[in-house]
Amino acid sequence: MGVVLPETGFLKGLREISKKNGALLIVDEVITGFRLHNGSVQELLGIEADLTTLGKIIGGGVPVAAYGGRAELMNNVCAIRPGVSGGHTCRKPAGDASGNCGA
């Protein structure tokens, strides 16, 4: 099916509703990330998600995926104090070396 762009204003409306209700807006950019616009669909449509999922294009042919978001959310995912970690790469040398998961 490919990319089906939303009606004009739909995602901005979701952003407003999510903020009003204290809910997270998560944007799936697995297909659209960096394909439609360098800043992805979010920049193209003028919205900012709390969390974003990416995949395929960031791997350059390797099957990988990633997600990211505001620091206040991401700090709850990987190790932020000794003995606390999240994600299956945390506490492994590559994860620690990347600076993303080391305590």
N, CA, C and O atoms as a GROMACS GRO file, in nm:
protein
  412
    1MET      N    1   0.081  -0.119   0.000
    1MET     CA    2   0.000   0.000   0.000
    1MET      C    3   0.086   0.126   0.000
    1MET      O    4   0.044   0.228  -0.054
    2GLY      N    5   0.205   0.121   0.059
    2GLY     CA    6   0.290   0.238   0.063
    2GLY      C    7   0.243   0.340   0.165
    2GLY      O    8   0.176   0.307   0.263
    3VAL      N    9   0.280   0.464   0.141
    3VAL     CA   10   0.248   0.573   0.234
    3VAL      C   11   0.111   0.631   0.201
    3VAL      O   12   0.083   0.666   0.086
    4VAL      N   13   0.027   0.640   0.301
    4VAL     CA   14  -0.103   0.706   0.286
    4VAL      C   15  -0.099   0.830   0.373
    4VAL      O   16  -0.107   0.822   0.496
    5LEU      N   17  -0.087   0.945   0.310
    5LEU     CA   18  -0.078   1.070   0.385
    5LEU      C   19  -0.212   1.102   0.450
    5LEU      O   20  -0.317   1.080   0.390
    6PRO      N   21  -0.208   1.154   0.571
    6PRO     CA   22  -0.333   1.190   0.641
    6PRO      C   23  -0.395   1.316   0.583
    6PRO      O   24  -0.329   1.394   0.513
    7GLU      N   25  -0.521   1.335   0.612
    7GLU     CA   26  -0.589   1.459   0.574
    7GLU      C   27  -0.515   1.578   0.635
    7GLU      O   28  -0.456   1.565   0.742
    8THR      N   29  -0.518   1.692   0.569
    8THR     CA   30  -0.455   1.812   0.619
    8THR      C   31  -0.507   1.844   0.760
    8THR      O   32  -0.628   1.849   0.783
    9GLY      N   33  -0.415   1.865   0.853
    9GLY     CA   34  -0.450   1.902   0.989
    9GLY      C   35  -0.476   1.786   1.082
    9GLY      O   36  -0.491   1.807   1.203
   10PHE      N   37  -0.482   1.662   1.031
   10PHE     CA   38  -0.514   1.547   1.114
   10PHE      C   39  -0.410   1.525   1.224
   10PHE      O   40  -0.445   1.511   1.341
   11LEU      N   41  -0.282   1.522   1.186
   11LEU     CA   42  -0.177   1.497   1.286
   11LEU      C   43  -0.162   1.613   1.383
   11LEU      O   44  -0.133   1.592   1.501
   12LYS      N   45  -0.180   1.735   1.335
   12LYS     CA   46  -0.176   1.849   1.428
   12LYS      C   47  -0.291   1.838   1.528
   12LYS      O   48  -0.275   1.872   1.645
   13GLY      N   49  -0.406   1.791   1.482
   13GLY     CA   50  -0.519   1.770   1.572
   13GLY      C   51  -0.490   1.664   1.675
   13GLY      O   52  -0.525   1.679   1.792
   14LEU      N   53  -0.424   1.554   1.632
   14LEU     CA   54  -0.384   1.451   1.728
   14LEU      C   55  -0.288   1.506   1.832
   14LEU      O   56  -0.297   1.473   1.950
   15ARG      N   57  -0.194   1.592   1.787
   15ARG     CA   58  -0.098   1.651   1.880
   15ARG      C   59  -0.171   1.734   1.986
   15ARG      O   60  -0.141   1.725   2.105
   16GLU      N   61  -0.265   1.813   1.942
   16GLU     CA   62  -0.342   1.897   2.035
   16GLU      C   63  -0.420   1.812   2.134
   16GLU      O   64  -0.422   1.840   2.254
   17ILE      N   65  -0.486   1.708   2.084
   17ILE     CA   66  -0.565   1.620   2.171
   17ILE      C   67  -0.475   1.548   2.271
   17ILE      O   68  -0.511   1.535   2.388
   18SER      N   69  -0.360   1.501   2.225
   18SER     CA   70  -0.270   1.428   2.316
   18SER      C   71  -0.217   1.520   2.425
   18SER      O   72  -0.211   1.479   2.541
   19LYS      N   73  -0.179   1.641   2.390
   19LYS     CA   74  -0.130   1.736   2.492
   19LYS      C   75  -0.241   1.769   2.592
   19LYS      O   76  -0.217   1.772   2.713
   20LYS      N   77  -0.359   1.794   2.542
   20LYS     CA   78  -0.471   1.830   2.628
   20LYS      C   79  -0.502   1.719   2.728
   20LYS      O   80  -0.542   1.748   2.842
   21ASN      N   81  -0.485   1.593   2.687
   21ASN     CA   82  -0.521   1.480   2.771
   21ASN      C   83  -0.402   1.412   2.838
   21ASN      O   84  -0.418   1.308   2.902
   22GLY      N   85  -0.282   1.469   2.825
   22GLY     CA   86  -0.164   1.412   2.889
   22GLY      C   87  -0.122   1.279   2.830
   22GLY      O   88  -0.063   1.196   2.900
   23ALA      N   89  -0.152   1.257   2.703
   23ALA     CA   90  -0.116   1.132   2.636
   23ALA      C   91   0.006   1.154   2.546
   23ALA      O   92   0.030   1.266   2.500
   24LEU      N   93   0.081   1.048   2.522
   24LEU     CA   94   0.195   1.056   2.432
   24LEU      C   95   0.149   1.045   2.288
   24LEU      O   96   0.057   0.969   2.256
   25LEU      N   97   0.213   1.121   2.201
   25LEU     CA   98   0.191   1.107   2.058
   25LEU      C   99   0.311   1.031   2.003
   25LEU      O  100   0.424   1.080   2.007
   26ILE      N  101   0.287   0.913   1.952
   26ILE     CA  102   0.393   0.828   1.896
   26ILE      C  103   0.372   0.822   1.746
   26ILE      O  104   0.266   0.783   1.698
   27VAL      N  105   0.474   0.862   1.671
   27VAL     CA  106   0.466   0.865   1.526
   27VAL      C  107   0.553   0.754   1.469
   27VAL      O  108   0.672   0.746   1.497
   28ASP      N  109   0.492   0.670   1.389
   28ASP     CA  110   0.562   0.559   1.324
   28ASP      C  111   0.619   0.609   1.192
   28ASP      O  112   0.546   0.631   1.096
   29GLU      N  113   0.751   0.628   1.190
   29GLU     CA  114   0.820   0.674   1.069
   29GLU      C  115   0.900   0.561   1.004
   29GLU      O  116   0.998   0.587   0.935
   30VAL      N  117   0.858   0.437   1.027
   30VAL     CA  118   0.930   0.323   0.972
   30VAL      C  119   0.936   0.331   0.819
   30VAL      O  120   1.039   0.298   0.760
   31ILE      N  121   0.830   0.373   0.757
   31ILE     CA  122   0.829   0.385   0.611
   31ILE      C  123   0.862   0.528   0.568
   31ILE      O  124   0.935   0.548   0.472
   32THR      N  125   0.808   0.627   0.638
   32THR     CA  126   0.821   0.765   0.594
   32THR      C  127   0.950   0.834   0.636
   32THR      O  128   0.988   0.933   0.574
   33GLY      N  129   1.018   0.783   0.737
   33GLY     CA  130   1.138   0.849   0.788
   33GLY      C  131   1.242   0.873   0.681
   33GLY      O  132   1.294   0.778   0.623
   34PHE      N  133   1.274   0.997   0.655
   34PHE     CA  134   1.378   1.043   0.563
   34PHE      C  135   1.349   1.012   0.416
   34PHE      O  136   1.434   1.039   0.331
   35ARG      N  137   1.235   0.956   0.384
   35ARG     CA  138   1.202   0.929   0.245
   35ARG      C  139   1.124   1.044   0.182
   35ARG      O  140   1.150   1.081   0.068
   36LEU      N  141   1.031   1.099   0.256
   36LEU     CA  142   0.949   1.207   0.202
   36LEU      C  143   1.013   1.344   0.221
   36LEU      O  144   0.986   1.437   0.146
   37HIS      N  145   1.099   1.354   0.324
   37HIS     CA  146   1.159   1.482   0.359
   37HIS      C  147   1.276   1.453   0.453
   37HIS      O  148   1.269   1.358   0.531
   38ASN      N  149   1.382   1.532   0.448
   38ASN     CA  150   1.497   1.509   0.535
   38ASN      C  151   1.460   1.509   0.682
   38ASN      O  152   1.519   1.434   0.760
   39GLY      N  153   1.364   1.588   0.721
   39GLY     CA  154   1.320   1.593   0.860
   39GLY      C  155   1.206   1.498   0.888
   39GLY      O  156   1.143   1.507   0.993
   40SER      N  157   1.178   1.409   0.798
   40SER     CA  158   1.070   1.311   0.807
   40SER      C  159   0.934   1.379   0.798
   40SER      O  160   0.925   1.500   0.780
   41VAL      N  161   0.830   1.302   0.811
   41VAL     CA  162   0.694   1.354   0.799
   41VAL      C  163   0.665   1.458   0.905
   41VAL      O  164   0.591   1.553   0.880
   42GLN      N  165   0.723   1.441   1.022
   42GLN     CA  166   0.696   1.536   1.130
   42GLN      C  167   0.736   1.679   1.091
   42GLN      O  168   0.660   1.773   1.113
   43GLU      N  169   0.854   1.693   1.035
   43GLU     CA  170   0.896   1.826   0.993
   43GLU      C  171   0.814   1.874   0.875
   43GLU      O  172   0.776   1.991   0.869
   44LEU      N  173   0.788   1.785   0.783
   44LEU     CA  174   0.711   1.821   0.664
   44LEU      C  175   0.572   1.872   0.700
   44LEU      O  176   0.523   1.967   0.640
   45LEU      N  177   0.508   1.808   0.799
   45LEU     CA  178   0.372   1.845   0.838
   45LEU      C  179   0.366   1.938   0.959
   45LEU      O  180   0.258   1.978   1.001
   46GLY      N  181   0.482   1.971   1.016
   46GLY     CA  182   0.486   2.067   1.125
   46GLY      C  183   0.435   2.015   1.259
   46GLY      O  184   0.370   2.089   1.332
   47ILE      N  185   0.465   1.889   1.291
   47ILE     CA  186   0.428   1.835   1.421
   47ILE      C  187   0.552   1.783   1.492
   47ILE      O  188   0.656   1.762   1.428
   48GLU      N  189   0.542   1.761   1.621
   48GLU     CA  190   0.653   1.703   1.696
   48GLU      C  191   0.598   1.593   1.786
   48GLU      O  192   0.520   1.619   1.878
   49ALA      N  193   0.640   1.471   1.759
   49ALA     CA  194   0.595   1.356   1.838
   49ALA      C  195   0.671   1.348   1.969
   49ALA      O  196   0.781   1.402   1.983
   50ASP      N  197   0.610   1.280   2.065
   50ASP     CA  198   0.681   1.252   2.191
   50ASP      C  199   0.780   1.139   2.170
   50ASP      O  200   0.891   1.143   2.224
   51LEU      N  201   0.742   1.040   2.092
   51LEU     CA  202   0.828   0.928   2.055
   51LEU      C  203   0.814   0.904   1.905
   51LEU      O  204   0.707   0.923   1.848
   52THR      N  205   0.924   0.861   1.843
   52THR     CA  206   0.926   0.832   1.700
   52THR      C  207   0.989   0.696   1.677
   52THR      O  208   1.092   0.664   1.736
   53THR      N  209   0.928   0.617   1.591
   53THR     CA  210   0.988   0.489   1.552
   53THR      C  211   1.047   0.504   1.412
   53THR      O  212   0.987   0.568   1.325
   54LEU      N  213   1.164   0.445   1.392
   54LEU     CA  214   1.232   0.447   1.262
   54LEU      C  215   1.280   0.306   1.230
   54LEU      O  216   1.300   0.225   1.321
   55GLY      N  217   1.299   0.279   1.107
   55GLY     CA  218   1.354   0.150   1.067
   55GLY      C  219   1.389   0.151   0.920
   55GLY      O  220   1.381   0.254   0.854
   56LYS      N  221   1.429   0.038   0.872
   56LYS     CA  222   1.460   0.015   0.731
   56LYS      C  223   1.562   0.114   0.676
   56LYS      O  224   1.675   0.074   0.646
   57ILE      N  225   1.526   0.238   0.660
   57ILE     CA  226   1.615   0.334   0.595
   57ILE      C  227   1.741   0.362   0.677
   57ILE      O  228   1.845   0.392   0.619
   58ILE      N  229   1.733   0.354   0.809
   58ILE     CA  230   1.851   0.383   0.890
   58ILE      C  231   1.952   0.270   0.886
   58ILE      O  232   2.067   0.288   0.925
   59GLY      N  233   1.910   0.152   0.840
   59GLY     CA  234   1.999   0.037   0.835
   59GLY      C  235   2.074   0.023   0.705
   59GLY      O  236   2.165  -0.060   0.695
   60GLY      N  237   2.039   0.100   0.604
   60GLY     CA  238   2.107   0.090   0.475
   60GLY      C  239   2.105  -0.052   0.420
   60GLY      O  240   2.205  -0.099   0.366
   61GLY      N  241   1.993  -0.120   0.435
   61GLY     CA  242   1.981  -0.257   0.386
   61GLY      C  243   1.990  -0.361   0.496
   61GLY      O  244   1.952  -0.476   0.475
   62VAL      N  245   2.039  -0.321   0.612
   62VAL     CA  246   2.047  -0.413   0.725
   62VAL      C  247   1.917  -0.401   0.804
   62VAL      O  248   1.871  -0.290   0.830
   63PRO      N  249   1.856  -0.512   0.843
   63PRO     CA  250   1.730  -0.504   0.916
   63PRO      C  251   1.748  -0.454   1.059
   63PRO      O  252   1.775  -0.531   1.150
   64VAL      N  253   1.732  -0.324   1.077
   64VAL     CA  254   1.743  -0.262   1.208
   64VAL      C  255   1.622  -0.173   1.231
   64VAL      O  256   1.546  -0.143   1.139
   65ALA      N  257   1.606  -0.131   1.352
   65ALA     CA  258   1.501  -0.036   1.387
   65ALA      C  259   1.549   0.046   1.504
   65ALA      O  260   1.641   0.008   1.576
   66ALA      N  261   1.486   0.160   1.523
   66ALA     CA  262   1.522   0.248   1.634
   66ALA      C  263   1.400   0.329   1.674
   66ALA      O  264   1.304   0.344   1.598
   67TYR      N  265   1.407   0.380   1.794
   67TYR     CA  266   1.305   0.475   1.838
   67TYR      C  267   1.374   0.581   1.920
   67TYR      O  268   1.484   0.559   1.973
   68GLY      N  269   1.312   0.695   1.930
   68GLY     CA  270   1.369   0.804   2.006
   68GLY      C  271   1.261   0.901   2.046
   68GLY      O  272   1.148   0.894   1.999
   69GLY      N  273   1.298   0.992   2.132
   69GLY     CA  274   1.201   1.091   2.178
   69GLY      C  275   1.265   1.191   2.271
   69GLY      O  276   1.388   1.202   2.279
   70ARG      N  277   1.180   1.263   2.340
   70ARG     CA  278   1.227   1.364   2.434
   70ARG      C  279   1.313   1.300   2.543
   70ARG      O  280   1.289   1.187   2.584
   71ALA      N  281   1.414   1.376   2.589
   71ALA     CA  282   1.506   1.324   2.691
   71ALA      C  283   1.432   1.276   2.815
   71ALA      O  284   1.469   1.174   2.872
   72GLU      N  285   1.331   1.347   2.857
   72GLU     CA  286   1.259   1.307   2.978
   72GLU      C  287   1.193   1.170   2.964
   72GLU      O  288   1.171   1.101   3.064
   73LEU      N  289   1.161   1.130   2.842
   73LEU     CA  290   1.107   0.996   2.819
   73LEU      C  291   1.218   0.894   2.801
   73LEU      O  292   1.213   0.785   2.858
   74MET      N  293   1.317   0.930   2.721
   74MET     CA  294   1.425   0.836   2.690
   74MET      C  295   1.508   0.804   2.814
   74MET      O  296   1.565   0.695   2.822
   75ASN      N  297   1.517   0.894   2.908
   75ASN     CA  298   1.592   0.868   3.031
   75ASN      C  299   1.530   0.756   3.113
   75ASN      O  300   1.595   0.703   3.203
   76ASN      N  301   1.409   0.720   3.084
   76ASN     CA  302   1.343   0.609   3.154
   76ASN      C  303   1.366   0.475   3.086
   76ASN      O  304   1.321   0.372   3.135
   77VAL      N  305   1.436   0.475   2.973
   77VAL     CA  306   1.455   0.352   2.896
   77VAL      C  307   1.589   0.288   2.926
   77VAL      O  308   1.595   0.171   2.963
   78CYS      N  309   1.697   0.362   2.911
   78CYS     CA  310   1.830   0.306   2.934
   78CYS      C  311   1.879   0.343   3.074
   78CYS      O  312   1.818   0.423   3.145
   79ALA      N  313   1.990   0.281   3.109
   79ALA     CA  314   2.044   0.298   3.245
   79ALA      C  315   2.071   0.445   3.275
   79ALA      O  316   2.140   0.514   3.201
   80ILE      N  317   2.015   0.490   3.385
   80ILE     CA  318   2.042   0.627   3.428
   80ILE      C  319   2.101   0.629   3.569
   80ILE      O  320   2.142   0.734   3.618
   81ARG      N  321   2.105   0.511   3.634
   81ARG     CA  322   2.171   0.497   3.764
   81ARG      C  323   2.229   0.355   3.772
   81ARG      O  324   2.180   0.265   3.704
   82PRO      N  325   2.330   0.335   3.853
   82PRO     CA  326   2.392   0.203   3.863
   82PRO      C  327   2.291   0.092   3.893
   82PRO      O  328   2.206   0.106   3.982
   83GLY      N  329   2.301  -0.016   3.818
   83GLY     CA  330   2.216  -0.132   3.841
   83GLY      C  331   2.080  -0.127   3.774
   83GLY      O  332   2.003  -0.222   3.783
   84VAL      N  333   2.050  -0.017   3.707
   84VAL     CA  334   1.922  -0.005   3.639
   84VAL      C  335   1.950   0.004   3.490
   84VAL      O  336   2.028   0.089   3.447
   85SER      N  337   1.887  -0.082   3.413
   85SER     CA  338   1.906  -0.077   3.268
   85SER      C  339   1.779  -0.120   3.199
   85SER      O  340   1.690  -0.181   3.259
   86GLY      N  341   1.772  -0.088   3.072
   86GLY     CA  342   1.657  -0.126   2.992
   86GLY      C  343   1.704  -0.158   2.852
   86GLY      O  344   1.807  -0.108   2.808
   87GLY      N  345   1.631  -0.239   2.784
   87GLY     CA  346   1.669  -0.276   2.648
   87GLY      C  347   1.768  -0.390   2.647
   87GLY      O  348   1.848  -0.405   2.740
   88HIS      N  349   1.763  -0.469   2.542
   88HIS     CA  350   1.848  -0.588   2.540
   88HIS      C  351   1.994  -0.559   2.509
   88HIS      O  352   2.077  -0.649   2.524
   89THR      N  353   2.029  -0.437   2.467
   89THR     CA  354   2.170  -0.408   2.441
   89THR      C  355   2.239  -0.343   2.560
   89THR      O  356   2.361  -0.331   2.562
   90CYS      N  357   2.162  -0.301   2.659
   90CYS     CA  358   2.223  -0.240   2.776
   90CYS      C  359   2.302  -0.343   2.854
   90CYS      O  360   2.266  -0.461   2.859
   91ARG      N  361   2.410  -0.298   2.914
   91ARG     CA  362   2.501  -0.382   2.991
   91ARG      C  363   2.583  -0.476   2.902
   91ARG      O  364   2.643  -0.571   2.952
   92LYS      N  365   2.585  -0.449   2.775
   92LYS     CA  366   2.673  -0.523   2.686
   92LYS      C  367   2.778  -0.423   2.638
   92LYS      O  368   2.749  -0.303   2.630
   93PRO      N  369   2.897  -0.469   2.605
   93PRO     CA  370   3.005  -0.376   2.568
   93PRO      C  371   2.968  -0.277   2.458
   93PRO      O  372   3.002  -0.159   2.468
   94ALA      N  373   2.900  -0.323   2.354
   94ALA     CA  374   2.867  -0.230   2.244
   94ALA      C  375   2.770  -0.123   2.291
   94ALA      O  376   2.784  -0.007   2.254
   95GLY      N  377   2.673  -0.162   2.373
   95GLY     CA  378   2.578  -0.064   2.425
   95GLY      C  379   2.645   0.035   2.517
   95GLY      O  380   2.618   0.155   2.510
   96ASP      N  381   2.732  -0.015   2.603
   96ASP     CA  382   2.804   0.075   2.694
   96ASP      C  383   2.897   0.167   2.617
   96ASP      O  384   2.906   0.286   2.648
   97ALA      N  385   2.966   0.114   2.518
   97ALA     CA  386   3.060   0.193   2.440
   97ALA      C  387   2.988   0.304   2.362
   97ALA      O  388   3.044   0.410   2.338
   98SER      N  389   2.863   0.277   2.323
   98SER     CA  390   2.791   0.378   2.244
   98SER      C  391   2.749   0.495   2.330
   98SER      O  392   2.712   0.600   2.277
   99GLY      N  393   2.754   0.479   2.461
   99GLY     CA  394   2.714   0.588   2.549
   99GLY      C  395   2.565   0.595   2.571
   99GLY      O  396   2.516   0.683   2.642
  100ASN      N  397   2.493   0.503   2.510
  100ASN     CA  398   2.348   0.507   2.520
  100ASN      C  399   2.293   0.434   2.642
  100ASN      O  400   2.183   0.463   2.688
  101CYS      N  401   2.368   0.339   2.694
  101CYS     CA  402   2.311   0.256   2.799
  101CYS      C  403   2.400   0.240   2.921
  101CYS      O  404   2.361   0.173   3.017
  102GLY      N  405   2.518   0.297   2.920
  102GLY     CA  406   2.607   0.278   3.033
  102GLY      C  407   2.564   0.359   3.155
  102GLY      O  408   2.511   0.469   3.142
  103ALA      N  409   2.586   0.302   3.273
  103ALA     CA  410   2.549   0.374   3.396
  103ALA      C  411   2.666   0.455   3.447
  103ALA      O  412   2.654   0.522   3.550
   0.00000   0.00000   0.00000
